[in-house]
């Protein structure tokens, strides 16, 4: 699969003593969440409308906010579902 160029390999801090050989072995693999699973996004209409209304009323562009939800594996184990069900406008302070 395609691995974006912005992804970087794992690295560990330098130490005087290592419990394993730090030389890379084997092929490079991607550790992205969509590499092995089929993602699905579920967004409640109420949450989307609240975020849209807040964006229209906000004078600062761009502004920051939070969309909160849950991440769960599907029953068959083949996919993951991100359910966004809350909107938090954050604080200006």
PyMOL commands that set and color helices and strands:
alter all, ss='L'
color gray80, all
select helices_A, chain A and resi 45-57
alter helices_A, ss='H'
color red, helices_A
select strands_A, chain A and resi 38-43+66-73+79-88
alter strands_A, ss='S'
color yellow, strands_A
deselect
rebuild
show_as cartoon
